[in-house]
Every structure is written in C-alpha cells, then in structure tokens.
Amino acid sequence: MSTVSDSRDGAVSRRRPKPQTPEQMQAACDAFNATHKIGDVIECWTGPREGRPVECEIRHPACILGGHTPVVYIAGGGGCVALTHVADWVAP
C-alpha cells in the first residue's frame, strides 16, 4: 500500500493501489518469469514489507492467484509471495 501525508496535520493514511486488470497481472507474471527461473534465489518479504527481505528459492513460475494477485511460489516460507513483495523487482 502507498502512504499519503495529509498536509493539514501531517497524519499519514494508507491507500490501496488501483486494482490491476487480468492483462496487467499476466504481463507482470510473464515479465517476472522471463528473468527468474525455478531454482533461482530471490529476496522477498513473506509478510509485511518491513525490515530486511529474506532469501527464498523459486519453486514454481509466477502466476495469478485466485484471479486477483500475481504471485511466485517459493521454498523457505509462506508458500507464495506477491510479486510486489519481491525485492528489486518492479512490474511493467
């Protein structure tokens, strides 16, 4: 989620990112899979994007989970992580 500062009192609120279309989600999966293969080690957050990411091994190519979130399946925690939680990777 992105944070937005309210200029009146400096309070910070969180906004959900705009939902992606199925085409955008599939494009993100395709772009990730083009540069990351099964067995590669990535750094990711298996929970909130706080602290340092952990190293995990890719177990399955990125795909769309439940029609709403592009994810990659990993070993080493969490089962799968959203592509937004992979360090140093930006969706197209």
The first five atom37 places (N, CA, C, CB, O) and aatype in JSON, in Angstrom:
{
  "aatype": [12, 15, 16, 19, 15, 3, 15, 1, 3, 7, 0, 19, 15, 1, 1, 1, 14, 11, 14, 5, 16, 14, 6, 5, 12, 5, 0, 0, 4, 3, 0, 13, 2, 0, 16, 8, 11, 9, 7, 3, 19, 9, 6, 4, 17, 16, 7, 14, 1, 6, 7, 1, 14, 19, 6, 4, 6, 9, 1, 8, 14, 0, 4, 9, 10, 7, 7, 8, 16, 14, 19, 19, 18, 9, 0, 7, 7, 7, 7, 4, 19, 0, 10, 16, 8, 19, 0, 3, 17, 19, 0, 14],
  "atom_mask": [
    [1, 1, 1, 1, 1],
    [1, 1, 1, 1, 1],
    [1, 1, 1, 1, 1],
    [1, 1, 1, 1, 1],
    [1, 1, 1, 1, 1],
    [1, 1, 1, 1, 1],
    [1, 1, 1, 1, 1],
    [1, 1, 1, 1, 1],
    [1, 1, 1, 1, 1],
    [1, 1, 1, 0, 1],
    [1, 1, 1, 1, 1],
    [1, 1, 1, 1, 1],
    [1, 1, 1, 1, 1],
    [1, 1, 1, 1, 1],
    [1, 1, 1, 1, 1],
    [1, 1, 1, 1, 1],
    [1, 1, 1, 1, 1],
    [1, 1, 1, 1, 1],
    [1, 1, 1, 1, 1],
    [1, 1, 1, 1, 1],
    [1, 1, 1, 1, 1],
    [1, 1, 1, 1, 1],
    [1, 1, 1, 1, 1],
    [1, 1, 1, 1, 1],
    [1, 1, 1, 1, 1],
    [1, 1, 1, 1, 1],
    [1, 1, 1, 1, 1],
    [1, 1, 1, 1, 1],
    [1, 1, 1, 1, 1],
    [1, 1, 1, 1, 1],
    [1, 1, 1, 1, 1],
    [1, 1, 1, 1, 1],
    [1, 1, 1, 1, 1],
    [1, 1, 1, 1, 1],
    [1, 1, 1, 1, 1],
    [1, 1, 1, 1, 1],
    [1, 1, 1, 1, 1],
    [1, 1, 1, 1, 1],
    [1, 1, 1, 0, 1],
    [1, 1, 1, 1, 1],
    [1, 1, 1, 1, 1],
    [1, 1, 1, 1, 1],
    [1, 1, 1, 1, 1],
    [1, 1, 1, 1, 1],
    [1, 1, 1, 1, 1],
    [1, 1, 1, 1, 1],
    [1, 1, 1, 0, 1],
    [1, 1, 1, 1, 1],
    [1, 1, 1, 1, 1],
    [1, 1, 1, 1, 1],
    [1, 1, 1, 0, 1],
    [1, 1, 1, 1, 1],
    [1, 1, 1, 1, 1],
    [1, 1, 1, 1, 1],
    [1, 1, 1, 1, 1],
    [1, 1, 1, 1, 1],
    [1, 1, 1, 1, 1],
    [1, 1, 1, 1, 1],
    [1, 1, 1, 1, 1],
    [1, 1, 1, 1, 1],
    [1, 1, 1, 1, 1],
    [1, 1, 1, 1, 1],
    [1, 1, 1, 1, 1],
    [1, 1, 1, 1, 1],
    [1, 1, 1, 1, 1],
    [1, 1, 1, 0, 1],
    [1, 1, 1, 0, 1],
    [1, 1, 1, 1, 1],
    [1, 1, 1, 1, 1],
    [1, 1, 1, 1, 1],
    [1, 1, 1, 1, 1],
    [1, 1, 1, 1, 1],
    [1, 1, 1, 1, 1],
    [1, 1, 1, 1, 1],
    [1, 1, 1, 1, 1],
    [1, 1, 1, 0, 1],
    [1, 1, 1, 0, 1],
    [1, 1, 1, 0, 1],
    [1, 1, 1, 0, 1],
    [1, 1, 1, 1, 1],
    [1, 1, 1, 1, 1],
    [1, 1, 1, 1, 1],
    [1, 1, 1, 1, 1],
    [1, 1, 1, 1, 1],
    [1, 1, 1, 1, 1],
    [1, 1, 1, 1, 1],
    [1, 1, 1, 1, 1],
    [1, 1, 1, 1, 1],
    [1, 1, 1, 1, 1],
    [1, 1, 1, 1, 1],
    [1, 1, 1, 1, 1],
    [1, 1, 1, 1, 1]
  ],
  "atom_positions": [
    [[0.84, -1.18, 0.0], [0.0, 0.0, 0.0], [0.88, 1.24, 0.0], [-0.95, 0.0, 1.21], [1.98, 1.25, 0.56]],
    [[0.39, 2.25, -0.63], [1.13, 3.51, -0.63], [0.68, 4.35, 0.56], [0.92, 4.28, -1.96], [-0.42, 4.19, 1.07]],
    [[1.57, 5.24, 0.98], [1.21, 6.13, 2.07], [1.06, 7.53, 1.53], [2.26, 6.09, 3.2], [1.76, 7.93, 0.6]],
    [[0.15, 8.26, 2.1], [-0.11, 9.63, 1.68], [-0.15, 10.5, 2.92], [-1.45, 9.73, 0.88], [-0.83, 10.18, 3.89]],
    [[0.58, 11.6, 2.89], [0.6, 12.52, 4.03], [-0.5, 13.55, 3.84], [1.98, 13.21, 4.18], [-0.65, 14.12, 2.76]],
    [[-1.25, 13.78, 4.89], [-2.28, 14.82, 4.88], [-1.6, 16.13, 5.24], [-3.47, 14.48, 5.88], [-1.08, 16.27, 6.34]],
    [[-1.59, 17.08, 4.32], [-0.84, 18.32, 4.5], [-1.38, 19.16, 5.66], [-0.87, 19.15, 3.22], [-0.66, 20.03, 6.16]],
    [[-2.6, 18.94, 6.11], [-3.16, 19.75, 7.19], [-2.52, 19.45, 8.53], [-4.64, 19.54, 7.28], [-2.16, 20.37, 9.26]],
    [[-2.38, 18.18, 8.85], [-1.85, 17.87, 10.18], [-0.7, 16.87, 10.16], [-2.95, 17.33, 11.05], [-0.24, 16.43, 11.21]],
    [[-0.23, 16.51, 8.97], [0.9, 15.6, 8.86], [0.54, 14.14, 9.09], [0.0, 0.0, 0.0], [1.43, 13.29, 9.06]],
    [[-0.73, 13.84, 9.31], [-1.14, 12.46, 9.51], [-0.92, 11.66, 8.22], [-2.63, 12.38, 9.96], [-1.01, 12.2, 7.12]],
    [[-0.63, 10.38, 8.39], [-0.38, 9.52, 7.25], [-1.52, 8.52, 7.14], [0.98, 8.79, 7.37], [-1.9, 7.88, 8.13]],
    [[-2.07, 8.39, 5.94], [-3.11, 7.4, 5.71], [-2.61, 6.44, 4.64], [-4.45, 8.07, 5.28], [-1.7, 6.77, 3.88]],
    [[-3.19, 5.26, 4.6], [-2.79, 4.26, 3.61], [-3.9, 4.12, 2.58], [-2.49, 2.89, 4.29], [-5.09, 4.09, 2.9]],
    [[-3.47, 4.03, 1.33], [-4.42, 3.81, 0.24], [-4.05, 2.53, -0.49], [-4.44, 5.02, -0.75], [-2.88, 2.24, -0.7]],
    [[-5.05, 1.79, -0.86], [-4.81, 0.59, -1.65], [-4.47, 1.01, -3.07], [-6.04, -0.36, -1.63], [-5.05, 1.96, -3.6]],
    [[-3.52, 0.3, -3.7], [-3.22, 0.62, -5.1], [-4.43, 0.31, -5.98], [-1.98, -0.16, -5.58], [-5.27, -0.52, -5.64]],
    [[-4.49, 0.97, -7.11], [-5.58, 0.73, -8.06], [-5.54, -0.72, -8.52], [-5.47, 1.7, -9.29], [-4.46, -1.23, -8.85]],
    [[-6.68, -1.41, -8.55], [-6.69, -2.82, -8.98], [-6.13, -2.97, -10.4], [-8.12, -3.38, -8.92], [-6.35, -2.13, -11.27]],
    [[-5.42, -4.07, -10.6], [-4.87, -4.36, -11.91], [-5.86, -5.17, -12.73], [-3.53, -5.11, -11.79], [-6.67, -5.92, -12.19]],
    [[-5.79, -5.01, -14.04], [-6.61, -5.83, -14.93], [-5.96, -7.21, -15.05], [-6.77, -5.15, -16.34], [-4.77, -7.35, -14.76]],
    [[-6.71, -8.22, -15.47], [-6.11, -9.54, -15.68], [-4.93, -9.48, -16.66], [-7.16, -10.52, -16.2], [-3.94, -10.2, -16.49]],
    [[-5.03, -8.63, -17.67], [-3.95, -8.5, -18.64], [-2.69, -7.92, -18.0], [-4.4, -7.61, -19.81], [-1.58, -8.37, -18.31]],
    [[-2.86, -6.93, -17.11], [-1.71, -6.35, -16.42], [-1.07, -7.37, -15.48], [-2.14, -5.1, -15.63], [0.16, -7.45, -15.39]],
    [[-1.9, -8.13, -14.78], [-1.37, -9.14, -13.88], [-0.61, -10.22, -14.65], [-2.49, -9.78, -13.06], [0.46, -10.65, -14.21]],
    [[-1.14, -10.65, -15.79], [-0.46, -11.67, -16.58], [0.84, -11.13, -17.16], [-1.37, -12.17, -17.71], [1.83, -11.85, -17.24]],
    [[0.84, -9.86, -17.57], [2.06, -9.24, -18.08], [3.13, -9.2, -16.99], [1.77, -7.81, -18.6], [4.31, -9.42, -17.27]],
    [[2.74, -8.92, -15.75], [3.69, -8.91, -14.64], [4.27, -10.31, -14.43], [3.01, -8.41, -13.35], [5.48, -10.46, -14.23]],
    [[3.42, -11.34, -14.47], [3.9, -12.72, -14.33], [4.85, -13.09, -15.46], [2.7, -13.7, -14.31], [5.91, -13.67, -15.21]],
    [[4.49, -12.75, -16.68], [5.33, -13.07, -17.84], [6.69, -12.38, -17.74], [4.62, -12.67, -19.14], [7.72, -12.99, -18.04]],
    [[6.69, -11.11, -17.33], [7.95, -10.36, -17.2], [8.81, -10.97, -16.1], [7.66, -8.87, -16.9], [10.03, -11.1, -16.27]],
    [[8.21, -11.33, -14.99], [8.96, -11.95, -13.9], [9.55, -13.28, -14.35], [8.07, -12.14, -12.66], [10.73, -13.55, -14.12]],
    [[8.73, -14.1, -14.99], [9.19, -15.42, -15.43], [10.27, -15.35, -16.5], [8.02, -16.23, -15.95], [11.08, -16.27, -16.63]],
    [[10.3, -14.27, -17.26], [11.32, -14.11, -18.3], [12.71, -13.88, -17.69], [10.96, -12.95, -19.23], [13.72, -14.16, -18.33]],
    [[12.75, -13.37, -16.47], [14.04, -13.06, -15.84], [14.35, -13.91, -14.61], [14.07, -11.61, -15.46], [15.46, -13.84, -14.08]],
    [[13.4, -14.69, -14.15], [13.59, -15.53, -12.96], [13.12, -16.94, -13.28], [12.81, -14.95, -11.74], [12.01, -17.14, -13.77]],
    [[13.96, -17.92, -13.0], [13.66, -19.32, -13.3], [13.5, -20.13, -12.01], [14.78, -19.95, -14.17], [13.93, -19.69, -10.94]],
    [[12.87, -21.3, -12.12], [12.74, -22.21, -10.99], [14.16, -22.53, -10.5], [11.97, -23.53, -11.4], [15.06, -22.82, -11.29]],
    [[14.33, -22.47, -9.18], [15.63, -22.72, -8.59], [16.42, -21.45, -8.29], [0.0, 0.0, 0.0], [17.35, -21.48, -7.48]],
    [[16.06, -20.33, -8.93], [16.72, -19.05, -8.62], [16.4, -18.65, -7.19], [16.27, -17.94, -9.61], [15.34, -18.98, -6.66]],
    [[17.31, -17.94, -6.57], [17.1, -17.42, -5.23], [16.75, -15.94, -5.35], [18.37, -17.63, -4.32], [17.44, -15.18, -6.01]],
    [[15.66, -15.56, -4.7], [15.22, -14.16, -4.7], [15.17, -13.66, -3.27], [13.83, -14.01, -5.38], [15.15, -14.45, -2.32]],
    [[15.16, -12.36, -3.12], [14.94, -11.76, -1.81], [13.51, -11.23, -1.79], [15.97, -10.61, -1.51], [13.07, -10.55, -2.71]],
    [[12.78, -11.57, -0.72], [11.38, -11.15, -0.66], [10.94, -11.03, 0.8], [10.48, -12.16, -1.41], [11.6, -11.51, 1.71]],
    [[9.82, -10.39, 0.97], [9.18, -10.29, 2.28], [8.04, -11.3, 2.29], [8.66, -8.83, 2.58], [7.2, -11.27, 1.4]],
    [[7.99, -12.18, 3.28], [6.92, -13.17, 3.36], [5.75, -12.67, 4.19], [7.45, -14.47, 3.94], [4.77, -13.39, 4.39]],
    [[5.86, -11.45, 4.67], [4.8, -10.78, 5.41], [4.8, -9.33, 4.98], [0.0, 0.0, 0.0], [5.06, -9.02, 3.82]],
    [[4.51, -8.43, 5.9], [4.55, -7.01, 5.55], [5.93, -6.61, 5.04], [4.16, -6.15, 6.76], [6.94, -7.2, 5.44]],
    [[5.99, -5.61, 4.18], [7.27, -5.14, 3.64], [7.97, -4.28, 4.7], [7.06, -4.32, 2.32], [8.11, -3.07, 4.56]],
    [[8.41, -4.96, 5.75], [9.1, -4.3, 6.84], [10.39, -5.05, 7.12], [8.2, -4.23, 8.11], [10.46, -6.27, 6.94]],
    [[11.4, -4.33, 7.54], [12.67, -4.98, 7.84], [13.37, -5.44, 6.58], [0.0, 0.0, 0.0], [13.1, -4.95, 5.48]],
    [[14.26, -6.39, 6.76], [15.04, -6.88, 5.63], [14.32, -8.05, 4.96], [16.45, -7.31, 6.1], [13.7, -8.86, 5.65]],
    [[14.39, -8.13, 3.64], [13.81, -9.29, 2.96], [14.64, -10.54, 3.25], [13.73, -9.04, 1.43], [15.8, -10.45, 3.66]],
    [[14.03, -11.69, 3.05], [14.72, -12.97, 3.26], [14.97, -13.63, 1.92], [13.9, -13.9, 4.19], [14.27, -13.36, 0.94]],
    [[15.97, -14.5, 1.87], [16.25, -15.24, 0.64], [15.37, -16.47, 0.57], [17.75, -15.65, 0.57], [15.25, -17.22, 1.54]],
    [[14.75, -16.68, -0.58], [13.89, -17.84, -0.82], [14.15, -18.36, -2.23], [12.39, -17.47, -0.62], [14.52, -17.6, -3.13]],
    [[13.97, -19.64, -2.42], [14.17, -20.27, -3.71], [12.84, -20.38, -4.45], [14.82, -21.67, -3.55], [11.83, -20.77, -3.86]],
    [[12.84, -20.04, -5.73], [11.62, -20.14, -6.55], [11.31, -21.61, -6.8], [11.78, -19.38, -7.91], [12.18, -22.37, -7.24]],
    [[10.07, -22.02, -6.52], [9.63, -23.41, -6.71], [8.66, -23.58, -7.88], [8.98, -23.9, -5.46], [8.49, -24.69, -8.38]],
    [[8.04, -22.5, -8.31], [7.05, -22.57, -9.4], [7.02, -21.21, -10.06], [5.62, -22.99, -8.87], [7.17, -20.19, -9.39]],
    [[6.82, -21.16, -11.37], [6.76, -19.85, -12.05], [5.64, -18.96, -11.49], [6.56, -20.05, -13.55], [4.67, -19.45, -10.92]],
    [[5.81, -17.68, -11.67], [4.8, -16.72, -11.24], [3.49, -16.97, -11.98], [5.28, -15.27, -11.47], [3.48, -17.32, -13.16]],
    [[2.39, -16.77, -11.26], [1.05, -16.94, -11.84], [0.09, -16.05, -11.06], [0.59, -18.45, -11.8], [0.47, -15.4, -10.08]],
    [[-1.15, -16.02, -11.51], [-2.16, -15.21, -10.84], [-2.9, -16.08, -9.83], [-3.16, -14.57, -11.87], [-3.46, -17.11, -10.19]],
    [[-2.88, -15.67, -8.58], [-3.52, -16.42, -7.51], [-4.96, -15.94, -7.34], [-2.74, -16.27, -6.19], [-5.19, -14.77, -7.05]],
    [[-5.9, -16.83, -7.5], [-7.3, -16.53, -7.24], [-7.89, -15.43, -8.1], [0.0, 0.0, 0.0], [-8.93, -14.86, -7.75]],
    [[-7.25, -15.11, -9.21], [-7.78, -14.08, -10.1], [-7.52, -12.66, -9.63], [0.0, 0.0, 0.0], [-8.05, -11.71, -10.21]],
    [[-6.68, -12.49, -8.57], [-6.51, -11.14, -8.04], [-5.08, -10.71, -7.72], [-7.31, -11.01, -6.82], [-4.83, -9.51, -7.58]],
    [[-4.12, -11.64, -7.6], [-2.78, -11.26, -7.18], [-1.71, -12.04, -7.93], [-2.61, -11.46, -5.68], [-1.73, -13.28, -7.89]],
    [[-0.78, -11.37, -8.6], [0.35, -12.08, -9.2], [1.31, -12.52, -8.09], [1.09, -11.17, -10.24], [1.75, -11.7, -7.28]],
    [[1.63, -13.82, -8.06], [2.49, -14.38, -7.02], [3.55, -15.28, -7.63], [1.65, -15.16, -5.99], [3.45, -15.68, -8.79]],
    [[4.56, -15.6, -6.82], [5.54, -16.62, -7.17], [5.61, -17.57, -5.98], [6.96, -15.98, -7.5], [5.63, -17.14, -4.83]],
    [[5.66, -18.87, -6.27], [5.74, -19.89, -5.22], [7.19, -20.1, -4.83], [5.09, -21.22, -5.68], [8.07, -20.22, -5.69]],
    [[7.42, -20.15, -3.52], [8.79, -20.22, -3.0], [8.93, -21.33, -1.97], [9.19, -18.88, -2.39], [7.96, -21.8, -1.38]],
    [[10.18, -21.73, -1.77], [10.54, -22.59, -0.65], [11.14, -21.67, 0.41], [11.56, -23.75, -1.07], [11.7, -20.63, 0.07]],
    [[11.02, -22.02, 1.64], [11.64, -21.22, 2.67], [10.7, -20.26, 3.36], [0.0, 0.0, 0.0], [11.15, -19.35, 4.05]],
    [[9.41, -20.44, 3.19], [8.48, -19.62, 3.95], [7.34, -19.06, 3.14], [0.0, 0.0, 0.0], [7.55, -18.49, 2.07]],
    [[6.15, -19.22, 3.64], [5.0, -18.55, 3.08], [4.27, -19.25, 1.95], [0.0, 0.0, 0.0], [3.13, -18.87, 1.66]],
    [[4.85, -20.23, 1.29], [4.19, -20.89, 0.17], [4.29, -20.08, -1.1], [0.0, 0.0, 0.0], [4.84, -20.55, -2.1]],
    [[3.76, -18.87, -1.08], [3.9, -17.96, -2.21], [3.95, -16.53, -1.7], [2.74, -18.14, -3.23], [3.48, -16.24, -0.59]],
    [[4.51, -15.66, -2.5], [4.55, -14.24, -2.15], [4.1, -13.43, -3.36], [5.98, -13.8, -1.69], [4.34, -13.81, -4.5]],
    [[3.43, -12.34, -3.07], [3.02, -11.43, -4.15], [4.27, -10.87, -4.82], [2.11, -10.27, -3.6], [5.28, -10.63, -4.17]],
    [[4.19, -10.66, -6.12], [5.33, -10.09, -6.84], [5.7, -8.72, -6.28], [5.02, -9.99, -8.33], [6.85, -8.31, -6.38]],
    [[4.75, -8.02, -5.71], [5.04, -6.72, -5.1], [5.94, -6.86, -3.88], [3.75, -6.01, -4.7], [6.5, -5.87, -3.4]],
    [[6.1, -8.08, -3.36], [6.93, -8.33, -2.19], [8.28, -8.93, -2.55], [6.22, -9.24, -1.24], [9.01, -9.39, -1.67]],
    [[8.63, -8.92, -3.84], [9.96, -9.36, -4.27], [10.84, -8.13, -4.33], [9.91, -10.1, -5.66], [10.52, -7.16, -5.01]],
    [[11.95, -8.17, -3.6], [12.87, -7.04, -3.56], [13.51, -6.83, -4.93], [13.96, -7.26, -2.49], [13.77, -7.79, -5.66]],
    [[13.76, -5.57, -5.27], [14.47, -5.21, -6.5], [13.78, -5.69, -7.78], [15.86, -5.77, -6.46], [14.46, -5.93, -8.78]],
    [[12.47, -5.84, -7.76], [11.75, -6.18, -8.98], [10.55, -5.25, -9.09], [11.3, -7.68, -8.98], [9.79, -5.07, -8.13]],
    [[10.39, -4.66, -10.26], [9.3, -3.72, -10.49], [8.46, -4.24, -11.66], [9.84, -2.27, -10.78], [8.99, -4.54, -12.73]],
    [[7.15, -4.34, -11.45], [6.25, -4.81, -12.5], [6.25, -3.83, -13.67], [4.82, -5.0, -11.95], [6.43, -2.62, -13.49]],
    [[6.03, -4.37, -14.87], [5.98, -3.46, -16.06], [4.77, -2.55, -16.02], [5.95, -4.27, -17.37], [4.58, -1.74, -16.92]]
  ]
}
